[in-house]
Amino acid sequence: MITHVTSTAQYDELISRGEVLVDFFATWCGPCNMLSPVIEKVATAHPEVSVLKVDVDQLPELARRYGVQSIPTLLLIKDGKLEDKTLGFMPEPKLLAFLGK
């Protein structure tokens, strides 16, 4: 399931449990738009992973929290703790490897 985050409170609640993939993006970002269908496919195939999309223009405070300076940036969070971070577009096999799938 993909959730578009609308507030920091919602974000903090959603990352507190389980495995979460966070996609920092912007609507005007070409690589972000290329990555979006890859993330959708992986989210459908792996419902055990929660996927959050954070628009850096809407929630810049979350981008600052993680030092996001380039987009797309993906975070892997497990039970509220940052496990890994990667930048840029990636094809499905690389995204699955990032998730450990």
OpenMM code with the backbone's topology and positions (N, CA, C; nanometers):
from openmm import Vec3, app, unit

residues = "MET ILE THR HIS VAL THR SER THR ALA GLN TYR ASP GLU LEU ILE SER ARG GLY GLU VAL LEU VAL ASP PHE PHE ALA THR TRP CYS GLY PRO CYS ASN MET LEU SER PRO VAL ILE GLU LYS VAL ALA THR ALA HIS PRO GLU VAL SER VAL LEU LYS VAL ASP VAL ASP GLN LEU PRO GLU LEU ALA ARG ARG TYR GLY VAL GLN SER ILE PRO THR LEU LEU LEU ILE LYS ASP GLY LYS LEU GLU ASP LYS THR LEU GLY PHE MET PRO GLU PRO LYS LEU LEU ALA PHE LEU GLY LYS".split()
positions = [
    Vec3(0.0842, -0.1187, 0.0000),
    Vec3(0.0000, 0.0000, 0.0000),
    Vec3(0.0888, 0.1251, 0.0000),
    Vec3(0.0523, 0.2210, -0.0807),
    Vec3(0.1258, 0.3468, -0.0880),
    Vec3(0.0427, 0.4561, -0.0213),
    Vec3(0.1061, 0.5284, 0.0697),
    Vec3(0.0402, 0.6376, 0.1395),
    Vec3(0.1133, 0.7672, 0.1080),
    Vec3(0.0392, 0.8682, 0.0648),
    Vec3(0.0960, 1.0012, 0.0428),
    Vec3(0.0864, 1.0764, 0.1755),
    Vec3(0.2018, 1.1061, 0.2321),
    Vec3(0.2086, 1.1691, 0.3640),
    Vec3(0.1711, 1.3163, 0.3528),
    Vec3(0.0868, 1.3620, 0.4452),
    Vec3(0.0410, 1.5008, 0.4427),
    Vec3(0.0843, 1.5823, 0.5641),
    Vec3(0.1447, 1.5150, 0.6644),
    Vec3(0.1907, 1.5885, 0.7829),
    Vec3(0.3033, 1.5117, 0.8505),
    Vec3(0.3810, 1.5834, 0.9288),
    Vec3(0.4896, 1.5169, 1.0026),
    Vec3(0.4328, 1.4225, 1.1089),
    Vec3(0.3203, 1.4577, 1.1682),
    Vec3(0.2579, 1.3706, 1.2690),
    Vec3(0.2152, 1.2389, 1.2052),
    Vec3(0.1545, 1.2458, 1.0875),
    Vec3(0.1148, 1.1247, 1.0155),
    Vec3(0.2388, 1.0407, 0.9823),
    Vec3(0.3431, 1.1057, 0.9357),
    Vec3(0.4671, 1.0365, 0.9011),
    Vec3(0.5235, 0.9633, 1.0233),
    Vec3(0.5354, 1.0347, 1.1347),
    Vec3(0.5925, 0.9757, 1.2559),
    Vec3(0.5120, 0.8541, 1.3015),
    Vec3(0.3806, 0.8605, 1.2876),
    Vec3(0.2944, 0.7474, 1.3243),
    Vec3(0.3187, 0.6288, 1.2301),
    Vec3(0.3285, 0.6538, 1.1011),
    Vec3(0.3393, 0.5467, 1.0026),
    Vec3(0.4753, 0.4765, 1.0014),
    Vec3(0.5819, 0.5449, 1.0426),
    Vec3(0.7139, 0.4804, 1.0408),
    Vec3(0.7439, 0.4037, 1.1686),
    Vec3(0.6560, 0.4109, 1.2663),
    Vec3(0.6854, 0.3537, 1.3970),
    Vec3(0.6805, 0.2010, 1.4010),
    Vec3(0.6139, 0.1392, 1.3028),
    Vec3(0.5970, -0.0057, 1.3061),
    Vec3(0.6340, -0.0688, 1.1725),
    Vec3(0.7044, -0.1798, 1.1802),
    Vec3(0.7311, -0.2601, 1.0618),
    Vec3(0.8343, -0.2013, 0.9674),
    Vec3(0.8327, -0.2543, 0.8458),
    Vec3(0.9272, -0.2148, 0.7418),
    Vec3(0.8607, -0.1106, 0.6517),
    Vec3(0.9292, 0.0027, 0.6341),
    Vec3(0.8721, 0.1140, 0.5604),
    Vec3(0.9731, 0.1654, 0.4580),
    Vec3(0.9278, 0.1803, 0.3338),
    Vec3(1.0058, 0.2441, 0.2289),
    Vec3(0.9521, 0.3848, 0.2135),
    Vec3(1.0397, 0.4848, 0.2275),
    Vec3(0.9984, 0.6251, 0.2161),
    Vec3(1.0591, 0.6816, 0.0884),
    Vec3(0.9727, 0.7376, 0.0038),
    Vec3(1.0134, 0.7976, -0.1235),
    Vec3(0.9996, 0.9491, -0.1123),
    Vec3(1.1129, 1.0194, -0.1039),
    Vec3(1.1121, 1.1653, -0.1088),
    Vec3(1.1164, 1.2052, -0.2556),
    Vec3(1.0156, 1.2820, -0.3000),
    Vec3(1.0008, 1.3141, -0.4413),
    Vec3(0.9457, 1.4550, -0.4583),
    Vec3(0.9377, 1.4968, -0.5848),
    Vec3(0.8668, 1.6196, -0.6206),
    Vec3(0.7944, 1.5923, -0.7532),
    Vec3(0.6818, 1.6564, -0.7718),
    Vec3(0.6020, 1.6317, -0.8927),
    Vec3(0.6741, 1.6747, -1.0194),
    Vec3(0.7651, 1.7706, -1.0095),
    Vec3(0.8364, 1.8238, -1.1261),
    Vec3(0.9648, 1.7472, -1.1576),
    Vec3(0.9983, 1.6468, -1.0783),
    Vec3(1.1251, 1.5740, -1.0893),
    Vec3(1.1122, 1.4573, -1.1879),
    Vec3(1.1885, 1.4626, -1.2978),
    Vec3(1.1855, 1.3571, -1.3988),
    Vec3(1.2223, 1.2198, -1.3458),
    Vec3(1.3386, 1.2045, -1.2781),
    Vec3(1.3739, 1.0732, -1.2234),
    Vec3(1.2712, 1.0223, -1.1210),
    Vec3(1.2105, 1.1140, -1.0464),
    Vec3(1.1068, 1.0732, -0.9501),
    Vec3(0.9871, 1.0125, -1.0239),
    Vec3(0.9491, 1.0760, -1.1339),
    Vec3(0.8368, 1.0268, -1.2127),
    Vec3(0.8690, 0.8929, -1.2783),
    Vec3(0.9951, 0.8696, -1.3127),
    Vec3(1.0365, 0.7403, -1.3672),
    Vec3(1.0345, 0.6318, -1.2598),
    Vec3(1.0694, 0.6681, -1.1373),
    Vec3(1.0764, 0.5724, -1.0272),
    Vec3(0.9384, 0.5338, -0.9750),
    Vec3(0.8422, 0.6214, -0.9864),
    Vec3(0.7101, 0.5993, -0.9288),
    Vec3(0.6445, 0.4673, -0.9719),
    Vec3(0.6413, 0.4321, -1.1022),
    Vec3(0.5798, 0.3036, -1.1381),
    Vec3(0.6576, 0.1827, -1.0870),
    Vec3(0.7880, 0.1964, -1.0712),
    Vec3(0.8694, 0.0876, -1.0157),
    Vec3(0.8289, 0.0659, -0.8699),
    Vec3(0.8145, 0.1742, -0.7959),
    Vec3(0.7737, 0.1646, -0.6557),
    Vec3(0.6333, 0.1051, -0.6451),
    Vec3(0.5429, 0.1470, -0.7333),
    Vec3(0.4065, 0.0936, -0.7314),
    Vec3(0.4065, -0.0572, -0.7543),
    Vec3(0.4872, -0.1042, -0.8482),
    Vec3(0.4946, -0.2474, -0.8777),
    Vec3(0.5494, -0.3251, -0.7578),
    Vec3(0.6544, -0.2738, -0.6961),
    Vec3(0.7139, -0.3392, -0.5795),
    Vec3(0.6163, -0.3369, -0.4619),
    Vec3(0.5456, -0.2275, -0.4427),
    Vec3(0.4485, -0.2175, -0.3333),
    Vec3(0.3366, -0.3197, -0.3498),
    Vec3(0.2931, -0.3411, -0.4736),
    Vec3(0.1882, -0.4397, -0.5003),
    Vec3(0.2387, -0.5808, -0.4746),
    Vec3(0.3616, -0.6087, -0.5156),
    Vec3(0.4190, -0.7425, -0.5003),
    Vec3(0.4598, -0.7736, -0.3566),
    Vec3(0.4855, -0.6698, -0.2767),
    Vec3(0.5336, -0.6889, -0.1389),
    Vec3(0.4498, -0.6062, -0.0412),
    Vec3(0.3261, -0.6502, -0.0163),
    Vec3(0.2378, -0.5730, 0.0732),
    Vec3(0.2868, -0.5666, 0.2174),
    Vec3(0.3855, -0.6490, 0.2525),
    Vec3(0.4398, -0.6441, 0.3883),
    Vec3(0.5248, -0.5194, 0.4115),
    Vec3(0.5606, -0.4510, 0.3034),
    Vec3(0.6384, -0.3278, 0.3130),
    Vec3(0.5436, -0.2092, 0.2936),
    Vec3(0.5372, -0.1216, 0.3921),
    Vec3(0.4587, 0.0012, 0.3768),
    Vec3(0.5396, 0.0995, 0.2936),
    Vec3(0.4740, 0.1690, 0.2027),
    Vec3(0.5414, 0.2674, 0.1188),
    Vec3(0.4811, 0.4041, 0.1459),
    Vec3(0.5684, 0.4987, 0.1803),
    Vec3(0.5262, 0.6361, 0.2038),
    Vec3(0.5885, 0.7253, 0.0980),
    Vec3(0.5082, 0.8143, 0.0423),
    Vec3(0.5591, 0.9131, -0.0522),
    Vec3(0.5528, 1.0493, 0.0161),
    Vec3(0.6680, 1.1182, 0.0167),
    Vec3(0.6781, 1.2488, 0.0809),
    Vec3(0.7189, 1.3504, -0.0252),
    Vec3(0.6303, 1.4444, -0.0549),
    Vec3(0.6589, 1.5516, -0.1499),
    Vec3(0.7446, 1.6566, -0.0772),
    Vec3(0.8683, 1.6743, -0.1231),
    Vec3(0.9605, 1.7652, -0.0551),
    Vec3(0.9134, 1.9106, -0.0612),
    Vec3(0.8306, 1.9437, -0.1588),
    Vec3(0.7770, 2.0804, -0.1664),
    Vec3(0.6656, 2.1021, -0.0647),
    Vec3(0.5962, 1.9946, -0.0276),
    Vec3(0.4866, 2.0045, 0.0689),
    Vec3(0.5347, 1.9892, 0.2138),
    Vec3(0.6390, 1.9059, 0.2336),
    Vec3(0.6890, 1.8777, 0.3692),
    Vec3(0.8412, 1.8922, 0.3757),
    Vec3(0.8922, 2.0140, 0.3548),
    Vec3(1.0376, 2.0331, 0.3554),
    Vec3(1.1022, 2.0004, 0.4897),
    Vec3(1.0252, 2.0078, 0.5984),
    Vec3(1.0819, 1.9771, 0.7293),
    Vec3(1.1226, 1.8299, 0.7397),
    Vec3(1.0497, 1.7413, 0.6736),
    Vec3(1.0882, 1.5996, 0.6741),
    Vec3(1.2133, 1.5774, 0.5894),
    Vec3(1.2231, 1.6483, 0.4776),
    Vec3(1.3443, 1.6392, 0.3956),
    Vec3(1.4655, 1.6859, 0.4760),
    Vec3(1.4503, 1.7944, 0.5498),
    Vec3(1.5614, 1.8450, 0.6330),
    Vec3(1.5981, 1.7453, 0.7422),
    Vec3(1.4993, 1.6809, 0.7998),
    Vec3(1.5237, 1.5847, 0.9082),
    Vec3(1.6234, 1.4765, 0.8649),
    Vec3(1.6138, 1.4346, 0.7387),
    Vec3(1.7003, 1.3277, 0.6883),
    Vec3(1.8129, 1.3782, 0.5978),
    Vec3(1.8286, 1.5086, 0.5886),
    Vec3(1.9351, 1.5641, 0.5057),
    Vec3(1.9158, 1.5388, 0.3574),
    Vec3(1.7919, 1.5317, 0.3133),
    Vec3(1.7624, 1.5069, 0.1721),
    Vec3(1.7948, 1.6325, 0.0926),
    Vec3(1.8924, 1.6203, 0.0029),
    Vec3(1.9305, 1.7328, -0.0819),
    Vec3(1.9100, 1.7032, -0.2295),
    Vec3(1.8940, 1.5762, -0.2634),
    Vec3(1.8686, 1.5337, -0.4008),
    Vec3(1.7477, 1.4413, -0.4002),
    Vec3(1.6712, 1.4474, -0.5083),
    Vec3(1.5562, 1.3588, -0.5202),
    Vec3(1.5623, 1.2865, -0.6539),
    Vec3(1.5107, 1.1663, -0.6607),
    Vec3(1.4468, 1.0947, -0.5515),
    Vec3(1.5479, 1.0410, -0.4504),
    Vec3(1.5070, 1.0419, -0.3248),
    Vec3(1.5812, 0.9777, -0.2167),
    Vec3(1.4883, 0.8750, -0.1542),
    Vec3(1.5407, 0.7541, -0.1359),
    Vec3(1.4639, 0.6476, -0.0719),
    Vec3(1.5267, 0.6130, 0.0616),
    Vec3(1.4417, 0.5964, 0.1614),
    Vec3(1.4853, 0.5530, 0.2933),
    Vec3(1.4215, 0.4190, 0.3233),
    Vec3(1.4953, 0.3321, 0.3899),
    Vec3(1.4401, 0.2085, 0.4419),
    Vec3(1.4402, 0.2212, 0.5932),
    Vec3(1.3208, 0.2172, 0.6517),
    Vec3(1.3047, 0.2344, 0.7952),
    Vec3(1.2408, 0.1088, 0.8517),
    Vec3(1.2986, 0.0565, 0.9594),
    Vec3(1.2431, -0.0612, 1.0265),
    Vec3(1.2153, -0.0268, 1.1712),
    Vec3(1.0894, -0.0411, 1.2088),
    Vec3(1.0443, -0.0120, 1.3451),
    Vec3(1.0916, 0.1250, 1.3931),
    Vec3(1.0809, 0.2249, 1.3052),
    Vec3(1.1132, 0.3624, 1.3409),
    Vec3(1.2590, 0.4009, 1.3279),
    Vec3(1.3458, 0.3057, 1.2928),
    Vec3(1.4893, 0.3341, 1.2833),
    Vec3(1.5356, 0.3304, 1.1381),
    Vec3(1.6122, 0.4308, 1.0983),
    Vec3(1.6666, 0.4373, 0.9633),
    Vec3(1.7681, 0.3254, 0.9438),
    Vec3(1.7430, 0.2408, 0.8450),
    Vec3(1.8316, 0.1271, 0.8155),
    Vec3(1.9234, 0.1559, 0.6967),
    Vec3(1.8703, 0.2258, 0.5937),
    Vec3(1.9484, 0.2493, 0.4731),
    Vec3(1.8898, 0.3676, 0.3972),
    Vec3(1.9720, 0.4241, 0.3079),
    Vec3(1.9323, 0.5414, 0.2297),
    Vec3(1.9993, 0.5308, 0.0934),
    Vec3(1.9263, 0.5678, -0.0122),
    Vec3(1.9826, 0.5665, -0.1465),
    Vec3(1.9253, 0.6831, -0.2263),
    Vec3(1.9997, 0.7248, -0.3278),
    Vec3(1.9606, 0.8391, -0.4093),
    Vec3(1.9432, 0.7972, -0.5547),
    Vec3(1.8505, 0.8631, -0.6235),
    Vec3(1.8374, 0.8465, -0.7672),
    Vec3(1.7451, 0.7340, -0.8092),
    Vec3(1.7224, 0.7295, -0.9393),
    Vec3(1.6384, 0.6260, -0.9986),
    Vec3(1.7052, 0.4896, -0.9840),
    Vec3(1.6237, 0.3861, -0.9687),
    Vec3(1.6760, 0.2496, -0.9717),
    Vec3(1.5721, 0.1577, -1.0350),
    Vec3(1.6183, 0.0624, -1.1142),
    Vec3(1.5256, -0.0341, -1.1723),
    Vec3(1.4737, -0.1299, -1.0648),
    Vec3(1.3713, -0.2043, -1.0992),
    Vec3(1.3070, -0.2933, -1.0027),
    Vec3(1.4037, -0.3899, -0.9332),
    Vec3(1.4943, -0.4603, -1.0056),
    Vec3(1.5841, -0.5524, -0.9349),
    Vec3(1.6699, -0.4829, -0.8290),
    Vec3(1.7148, -0.3623, -0.8585),
    Vec3(1.7971, -0.2889, -0.7619),
    Vec3(1.7132, -0.2440, -0.6416),
    Vec3(1.5884, -0.2040, -0.6659),
    Vec3(1.5002, -0.1650, -0.5564),
    Vec3(1.4700, -0.2856, -0.4676),
    Vec3(1.4460, -0.4004, -0.5281),
    Vec3(1.4224, -0.5218, -0.4494),
    Vec3(1.5449, -0.5577, -0.3653),
    Vec3(1.6641, -0.5410, -0.4222),
    Vec3(1.7870, -0.5673, -0.3473),
    Vec3(1.8003, -0.4685, -0.2313),
    Vec3(1.7662, -0.3426, -0.2550),
    Vec3(1.7694, -0.2403, -0.1495),
    Vec3(1.6794, -0.2819, -0.0334),
    Vec3(1.5651, -0.3400, -0.0668),
    Vec3(1.4690, -0.3847, 0.0343),
    Vec3(1.5049, -0.5207, 0.0939),
    Vec3(1.6030, -0.5858, 0.0359),
    Vec3(1.6398, -0.7187, 0.0834),
    Vec3(1.5426, -0.8259, 0.0418),
    Vec3(1.4783, -0.8069, -0.0745),
    Vec3(1.3773, -0.9027, -0.1245),
    Vec3(1.4316, -0.9846, -0.2391),
] * unit.nanometer
topology = app.Topology()
chain = topology.addChain("A")
for resn in residues:
    res = topology.addResidue(resn, chain)
    for name in ("N", "CA", "C"):
        topology.addAtom(name, app.Element.getBySymbol(name[0]), res)
